Amino acid sequence: MVTEMDKLVRAREYLEKLAEGTDPLTGQELPQDTVLNNLRLSRCFFYVAGVLGKVIANGGNIGRAA
C-alpha cells in the first residue's frame, strides 16, 4: 500500500530529476529544446522539491513542527 509519505517522497524525486534535466520515468536526459529544460522551470522544480523535503522532514505535516 502506498502511503501519503511515499507519494511525497516520489513527487520530490520526480521534481529533482526534472530540475536536473532528466526524465524521472526513464532516466534519460531531456532534450535541450524541451520546455522542461527551461532555466526558470528548473529553478521552480528545485524550489518545490525543497519545500516537499521540508514537509517530509516534518513527518508529512505542512507547517512548523509543534
C-alpha positions in Angstrom: 0.0 0.0 0.0 1.3 3.4 -1.0 1.2 5.9 1.9 1.0 9.7 1.6 4.6 9.9 2.7 5.6 7.6 -0.1 3.7 9.9 -2.5 5.6 12.9 -1.1 8.9 11.3 -1.5 8.2 10.1 -5.0 7.0 13.6 -6.0 10.2 15.2 -4.6 12.3 12.7 -6.5 10.4 13.4 -9.8 10.9 17.2 -9.3 14.6 16.8 -8.6 15.1 14.7 -11.7 13.2 17.2 -13.8 15.2 20.1 -12.3 18.4 18.2 -13.3 17.1 17.8 -16.9 16.4 14.1 -16.6 13.2 12.2 -17.4 12.1 10.9 -14.0 10.4 7.8 -15.5 13.2 6.7 -17.9 16.3 8.2 -16.5 17.2 9.6 -19.9 18.4 13.2 -20.4 15.7 15.5 -21.6 16.2 17.2 -25.0 17.7 20.7 -24.7 14.8 22.3 -26.6 12.1 21.0 -24.3 10.2 23.4 -22.1 11.1 21.2 -19.2 14.8 22.3 -19.6 13.9 26.0 -19.2 16.1 27.6 -16.5 13.1 29.3 -14.8 11.2 26.0 -14.6 14.3 24.1 -13.4 14.7 26.6 -10.5 11.0 26.2 -9.7 11.3 22.4 -9.7 14.3 22.7 -7.3 12.3 25.1 -5.0 9.2 22.9 -4.8 11.4 19.8 -4.2 13.0 21.7 -1.3 9.6 22.6 0.1 8.5 18.9 -0.2 11.7 17.9 1.5 10.8 20.1 4.5 7.3 18.6 4.6 8.8 15.1 4.5 11.2 16.1 7.3 8.2 17.4 9.3 6.6 13.9 9.2 4.3 14.9 6.2 2.8 17.8 8.0 2.5 21.2 6.4 3.7 24.0 8.6 6.1 24.2 11.5 6.8 21.3 13.8 5.0 21.5 17.2 
